[in-house]
Amino acid sequence: MRPYELTVAEAAEAVGTRRLSPVELVDSTLERIARVEPHLNAFTTVTADRARDAARRAETEIARGTHRGPLHGVPVGLKDLIDVAGLATTASSRVRACHRARTDSTVAARLDSAGAALVGKTHTHEFAYGLTTPQTANAWHPDRVAGGSSGGSAVAVAAGAAAFALGTDTGGSIRVPAALNGVVGLKPTYGLVPRHGVTSLSWSLDHVGPLTRTVEDAGLVLAALAGHDPRDPASVAAPTAQHRSGPDTDPTDRSDPTDLRGLRVGVPGNYYFDRVDPEVEAAVRRAIGRLEELGARLVDVEIPMTRYIRATHWGLMVPEASAYHERTLRTVPDLYGTDVRVLLAAGELVTAVDHLRAQRARTLMGRAWREMMAAVDLIAAPTVPLTAVESGRTDVTWADGSVEGVADAYVRLSAPANLTGFPALTVPVGLDSAGLPIGMQLMGRPFDEATLLRAGHAYERTGTARGLAPQRAS
């Protein structure tokens, strides 16, 4: 196995025991980037010198007996909304072409403290305002969409161009591209990971989280990111350290990690399996059946207030995004892409009354979800209703004859976790007949990421193993 193919956990073990030099690991990853980047365009910028400096520093520290933890010397990509001092934060937009960050974002500073080696900034759908990241190709099929808005991060991880990456998620922007590229994506509980220094789309819905190749890796990265930061008004001090107790973190624990006895898995009878591609539904139901085989008890649940989900999400996100961009939309409107400019203009038409109604609906929805979750430990459902569509495709026609926009379809099943702030994890569960990845979404109670990681890890260890996207042979 080549170094760039290692998971975070594998790389951490090899680096920590000095079987692999961080310099070798980073050099292998940079060589991989050079090989696949012309076809994928996952990065806005590659920080090769910075990554090599971090790798040499990690090698020296480890040789002296100072090992910072599982991310020490491990290559990471950061979505280009995340500030790193001295580097551009372009948000993949001409509006930010000349922007340079003066200070690190909280998450970048925490990864630096953990010793991670930044290999580059990854593309986003412009200002994270979309679900396709059109400038980046899908890691499994170059003529398919990468998914958005963290498309560059998902593609980089899937292609071996980073061991892990960070993305942001306002309506599904970590989970959608993760599902479409066959990697793991975790949207933490709202407020668990600070957003200071991260360009906002909608401040009441934005989350920062990891994209990784395994569930175990997602837990390792989350442990480095989580924690209160007073500079983010939404940041909370988690009442317990549950979010840090992901799989395989306690070396004295000899329990079977695939034993899910006692776990109650909610299976929606409405909404989440409506207008879903048959191959996606079949793969996800098989995966849910696998959870049952591992000891979980399946419980039928009814998703509350489904008729209000889209309107509530729109009523919150769109005016908040327009407020954030108010000055530049007036001064340099032509520098925005047409799709984003239209959405920002539309946001200015949403009234304060409608925005307040959306806030009230979100409160009621959160209460209803908490009541539903009292009967189960997590919900299992599709992450997205269909796999990666052809680049440039705008609509989906369903079996009932209804037509839905591609972006609307991709956000439909992921938005509830943003509205409620509940944690959500997407795990690869197979491929469709075109060879494209399918994702299962697990949603849990606030600050109970540990349960999601436990279930996802158990499935992962007993499901069909799969490596990187097909570009690994290139």
Salt bridges, closest charged atoms under 4 A:
GLU5 OE1 - ARG2 NE 3.32
GLU13 OE1 - ARG19 NH2 2.28
ASP27 OD1 - ARG52 NE 3.06
ASP53 OD1 - ARG56 NH2 2.45
GLU61 OE2 - ARG68 NH2 2.73
GLU61 OE1 - HIS72 NE2 2.82
ASP80 OD1 - LYS121 NZ 2.99
ASP169 OD1 - ARG175 NH2 2.91
ASP229 OD2 - ARG231 NH2 3.06
ASP232 OD1 - ARG195 NH2 3.16
ASP248 OD2 - HIS457 NE2 3.43
ASP248 OD2 - ARG461 NH1 3.83
ASP259 OD2 - ARG261 NH2 2.59
GLU281 OE2 - ARG285 NE 2.88
GLU293 OE1 - ARG290 NH1 2.60
GLU320 OE2 - HIS355 NE2 3.44
ASP339 OD2 - HIS125 NE2 2.89
GLU348 OE2 - ARG330 NH1 2.64
ASP354 OD1 - ARG357 NH1 3.39
ASP377 OD1 - ARG264 NH2 3.34
ASP377 OD1 - ARG445 NH2 3.64
GLU390 OE1 - ARG393 NH1 3.19
GLU404 OE1 - ARG275 NH1 3.72
GLU404 OE1 - ARG412 NH2 2.86
ASP408 OD1 - ARG310 NH1 2.93
GLU460 OE1 - HIS457 ND1 3.79
